[in-house]
Amino acid sequence: MKPQHERILQYMDVHGSITPMEAFSELGITKLSTRIGEMIESGISIEKHREKGRNRFGEKVNYMRYTKGE
């Protein structure tokens, strides 16, 4: 397993889920969706949840939150 995949899974174990901003700020991973795709292709069960929020300028944004699947 790739080191970034391991860090993502460890983060989800501790925090329950991960978003692209958390991946960047906490793990230094800039392409979370790419890493998640690789993990799914390798057989790891990951669930995707679309969320809505606001960015630091108060603008509406959509982003994904990833959790371990069953």
Secondary structure, 3 states (H helix, E strand, C coil): CCHHHHHHHHHHHHHCCECHHHHHHHHCCCCHHHHHHHHHHCCCCEEEEEEEEECCCCCEEEEEEEEECC
